[in-house]
């Protein structure tokens, strides 16, 4: 029995990427909760693993050449796990390039823009003092809608983002896209995205990964202490 991977995690879209991947790949893992609302991400022991003070991160005791390795950045973790298991990364170089394109698209586009939409639409107006900024709200709402339009067009001709096969690119995007309502979006004009959300969300491993520590998700609109930790440091 292989030693479990140590997952440093909090139940957010970025955390879900890795809990879902570990479930999909049937890799044993142990969860170490990093309570980002309480500031656990700034603790010295965690910074040794994730110097950018962001979760998720992992420690794989059975890394390259059998030696332990720690990895931060969710996209890098997904690529590592896919190579380690030879799964969910396509079977040809062209397929792997397609996966990488959509994985980088999520990391550089969908995640940051949807995250800013959440911040300015939901959290900033509830801060003390309130920061209800119409320009910022419209800016990130509109850009997130554009990105979902890109997804919808891609999914019109492809079952999944990189083609007809499910991959780490889908795992990376699903958590963010599943929160479309909180980003003030609509799926009425995006039937292909809606179909994909349902199909990926119905996978048992996705449901298990999403459920990890789900009871720990708080409400940043009312948790003033967590707002101070996350938004004022």
N, C-alpha and C positions, 0 to 999 in steps of 0.2 A: 504494500500500500504506500503510494507516494506521500511525502509530507505535504500538509496543506499549505497553499499559498496564503500569506497574510494580506488581507485586504483592508486598507485604511479608507474609511468610507463614511459618508453621510447621505441620507436619502434625497438626493437632488438629481436632476437630469444627467449631470456629469458622473455622479456616483452610480446611477443606474446602468450606465454604459458597461461598467466593469462587472457589476453583480450579474447583469444579464449575460455577458460574455462567459463568465465562469460557469453559470448554469447551463448555457447552451453547449459549452465544451466539456461538460461533466468533469470539471476539475475540482478537487477538494479544496476548500478554502475556509479560513477563519476570519470573522469580521472584527475589526478594531474600530469602534465608532470614534469619529473625529467631529465633535460637536462644534460646528463652525459658528453657531450663535453664541457659544460660551467662550470662544477664542482658543479652542484646542489646537487649531492650525498654526498657532504662533508658539507652541511649546517647543523647546530645544530638541527634544527627542524626535518629534515629528519633522522638524526642519532638517534634520540629518537625512531624512528620506526624501522629503519634498521641499527643497530650498525656496521654492516660490510660494510657500505657505498656502498651497491649494491642494485639496483632495480631489480625486482619489489618487492613491499610490498603492503599490504592492511591494512585498518582498517575496521572491520565489526562492525557497531553499534549494531547489534543484534547477539552478540557472545554467547558463552556458558552461560546458565542460564540467558540469556537476557542482559548480560553486554557487553560493547564494548571490542573488542580485536584487537590488532595489530599483524601482522604476517609478517616475512621476510623469505627469501629463497623460490624460486619458487616451489620446490618439496613439501615443507611443506604446502604452500598455496594450491596447487592442491589437496593434501590429505585432507586438511581441507574442501575445497569447495565440494569435492566429498562426504565426510561424512555428511556435512551440508545438501546437497540436496538428498543424497542417490541415486546418479546417477554416471555413467561412472566409476564405481569401481568394476564391476562384481556383481554377486548375491550370490556367495558362498565363503567360506573361501579360497578354492583352487584358485578361480578366483582372489580374492583380493591379494593373495600371488603372482600370476603371474603378476598382475599389478604392485605391489611393486617392483618385480625383475626388470622389464623393466624401471620403473621410476628411480630406483637407478642406473641402467646401464646408463641411459642418463645423470644423474647428475654427476656420477663419471667418465664416459668415453666419450660419444659422445659430450656432450657440451664442456668440457675442451679441448679435442683433436681437434675438429673442430674449436674451437675458436683460438687455437694456430696455426692451419693451416692458418686461415684467417690472423692472425697477421704476421706470418713470410713470407707468400706468397704475401700478398697485401700491408700491412702497413709498416712493418719494412724497406723494400727497398726504400720506399718513404720518410723516416724520414730524418732529418737533424742533423748529417750526415747520409747517407744511411747505413742501416744494412742488406745487402744482404748476408745471411748466408746459403750456400748450405746444410750444414748438418742439420740445424734446419728445413729448407724447406722440405727436403726429409724425415726427421724423422716424422713430423706431417702429411705430405701428406700420407705417407705409413700407419701410424697408423689409420688415418681417413678412408682410403680405407679398412683396415682390419675390422673396426667397421661396415662399410656399408655392407661388406660381411656377417658379423654376422646377420645384419638385413635381408638381402636378403634370407639367409637360413631359418631364422625364419618365414619369410613371404611366403616361398614356401609351407608351410603346414598350415598356419594360415592366415585368412583374415586380421587380425590386430595383433599387437605385442603380446598381452596377450592371444590371442585366436580368437574366431569368433565374438567377441564383441568389439566395439570401446570404448576406455577408456582414462583416463588422461595420460596414458603412451604414447598413440599416439599423444595427444596434446603436450606433452613435447618434443617429438622427431621431430615432423613434421617441426617446424620452422627452426631448425638446418639443417635437411636433405634437405629442400627446397632450401638451398643455396649451394648445392653440386658443382655447377660450380665454385664459388669463392674459393672453397677448392681444386680446380684442380683435380676433380674426374670425373669418367665416369659412366654412367648407362648402357652402352652397354652390360656389362656382369652381370647386376643386374636387370633382368626383373621383379622380384617380388617387389623389392624396387620401381621401376619406377611405377608399377601398384598401389602400396599403396600411393605413393606421389600424383598421379593423383586423386585417390578416396578420400583421406582425403582433398586434396586441393579443391575439388569440393563442399565440404559441405558449405552451405551458412553461417553458424556460423563461420567457419574457415576463410572464405573470409572477413566477417565483422570484426572479431578479428584482422586479419592481416592488415586491412585497417585503424585501429585506429591510428591517427596522422602520417599516412604514409608520408605525405608531409614534416615531420620534419627530415626524414632520410637524413643525410648528406653524404659527401664523405670524409672519413678519409684519403684517399690517398693524398688529396690536402689541408685539413684543419689542418694547422700546430698548431694552438692554441689548437684544440681538441686533437691532438696527445700529446702535452705537458701535458694536463690535465689527459689523460687516461693512458699514457705510462711512464710518468716520475715522478709520485707521489707514 
